[in-house]
């Protein structure tokens, strides 16, 4: 794996444990122009804003975000069991991250979604990249997403539940 892929994978597996603030009026509004609703996920039941602790990397672009998703997906497909969730990027610049549960009895509540993001955070923090960062123990999966230039994360159980996180 070349250095860029290693860094992306390290970033990928790095961050999650929430730290969400109250939703703003704009975020609480009904879907206005979310063309992914009813195609990839149902109307989100809740929306929150995450104030990232890190800025977007200056060279984060569509290619980097797609690379992140590709590397993470490839890692999941190497496991001896089927993936429990799918992760993909949408939007004109692949700036919207979607995480979809793949099992009926899986990630079907906000609490289970938070547990998944906490697990991804823990995995990310165990990578060499994050071990070398000052204060890496404070970063979450959402901070990782912000580093990569994602502006929104939508989590869905793939059936009836969806939750949206706006990254600021």
C-alpha positions in Angstrom: 0.0 0.0 0.0 1.6 3.3 -1.0 1.9 6.2 1.5 -1.1 8.1 0.3 -3.4 5.0 0.7 -1.8 4.3 4.1 -2.5 7.8 5.3 -6.1 7.7 3.9 -6.7 4.3 5.5 -5.2 5.6 8.8 -7.5 8.6 8.6 -10.4 6.4 7.7 -10.2 4.1 10.6 -9.6 6.9 12.9 -12.4 8.9 14.1 -15.9 9.0 15.6 -17.3 9.5 19.1 -19.8 12.3 18.6 -19.5 15.6 20.4 -22.6 17.1 18.8 -24.2 20.4 19.5 -27.8 21.3 19.3 -29.2 21.4 15.8 -29.5 24.9 14.3 -32.8 26.1 12.8 -31.4 25.6 9.3 -30.5 22.0 10.1 -33.8 21.2 11.7 -35.8 22.4 8.7 -37.4 19.8 6.5 -35.4 18.5 3.6 -35.2 21.3 1.1 -33.1 20.0 -1.7 -31.6 16.7 -0.5 -32.0 14.6 -3.7 -30.6 11.5 -1.9 -33.7 11.3 0.4 -35.9 8.3 -0.6 -33.2 7.0 -2.8 -30.3 6.2 -0.4 -32.1 6.8 2.9 -35.4 8.0 4.3 -36.0 11.5 5.4 -33.6 11.9 8.4 -35.5 11.8 11.7 -32.9 14.0 13.3 -30.1 16.4 12.3 -27.2 17.7 14.4 -24.3 20.0 13.9 -20.8 18.8 14.7 -18.2 21.6 15.4 -15.0 19.9 14.1 -11.8 20.3 16.0 -9.7 20.3 12.8 -9.8 22.2 9.5 -10.2 20.6 6.2 -6.8 19.6 4.8 -5.8 22.0 2.0 -5.4 19.2 -0.5 -8.6 17.3 0.3 -10.6 17.0 -2.8 -13.1 14.7 -4.5 -10.4 12.2 -5.3 -9.2 12.0 -1.7 -12.7 11.4 -0.4 -13.4 8.7 -3.0 -10.0 7.1 -2.1 -11.0 7.1 1.6 -14.2 5.3 0.9 -12.6 2.9 -1.5 -9.8 1.9 0.9 -12.3 1.5 3.8 -14.6 -0.6 1.7 -11.7 -2.8 0.4 -10.6 -3.4 4.0 -14.2 -4.4 5.0 -14.4 -6.8 2.1 -11.2 -8.5 3.2 -12.9 -9.7 6.4 -14.0 -13.3 6.6 -17.6 -12.1 7.1 -19.9 -9.8 5.1 -19.8 -6.1 5.9 -22.3 -4.9 8.5 -22.5 -1.5 6.8 -21.7 0.2 3.5 -20.0 3.6 3.3 -20.0 5.8 0.2 -19.6 9.4 -1.0 -22.2 11.3 -3.0 -22.6 14.9 -4.2 -21.0 16.8 -7.0 -17.7 16.7 -5.2 -18.3 13.5 -3.2 -18.7 15.8 -0.2 -21.5 13.9 1.4 -20.7 10.7 3.3 -23.4 8.1 3.6 -23.2 5.2 6.0 -25.9 2.5 5.5 -26.5 -0.5 7.7 -26.9 -3.7 5.7 -28.8 -5.9 8.2 -32.4 -5.8 9.4 -31.5 -6.1 13.0 -28.4 -3.9 12.9 -27.9 -0.2 13.2 -31.5 0.9 13.5 -31.3 3.5 16.3 -29.3 6.6 16.9 -27.6 4.9 19.8 -26.4 2.1 17.6 -25.2 4.6 15.0 -23.3 6.4 17.7 -21.8 3.1 18.8 -20.6 2.4 15.3 -19.0 5.8 15.0 -17.4 5.4 18.4 -15.9 2.1 17.2 -14.6 3.7 14.0 -13.1 6.4 16.2 -11.3 3.8 18.4 -10.0 2.0 15.3 -8.7 5.3 13.9 -7.0 6.3 17.1 -5.1 3.0 17.1 -3.4 3.8 13.8 0.2 5.1 13.6 -1.0 8.3 12.0 -3.2 9.3 14.9 -0.7 8.1 17.5 1.7 10.7 16.0 -0.8 13.6 16.2 -0.9 15.8 19.2 -4.2 15.6 21.0 -5.3 12.7 18.7 -7.3 11.2 21.6 -9.7 14.1 21.2 -10.4 13.6 17.6 -13.4 11.7 16.3 -14.5 10.0 13.1 -16.4 13.3 12.4 -13.1 15.2 12.7 -11.6 12.7 10.2 -14.4 13.3 7.8 -13.9 17.1 8.2 -10.2 16.7 7.5 -11.1 14.9 4.3 -13.5 17.7 3.2 -16.8 16.0 3.9 -19.5 18.5 4.9 -22.3 16.1 5.8 -22.6 12.5 7.1 -25.9 10.7 6.8 -26.4 7.5 8.7 -29.2 5.1 7.8 -30.2 1.6 8.9 -31.1 1.1 5.2 -34.8 0.9 5.9 -36.7 3.4 8.1 -34.1 5.3 10.2 -31.8 8.1 9.1 -29.8 10.7 11.1 -27.8 13.5 9.5 -24.7 15.2 10.9 -23.6 18.6 9.4 -19.9 19.2 9.8 -18.8 22.7 10.5 
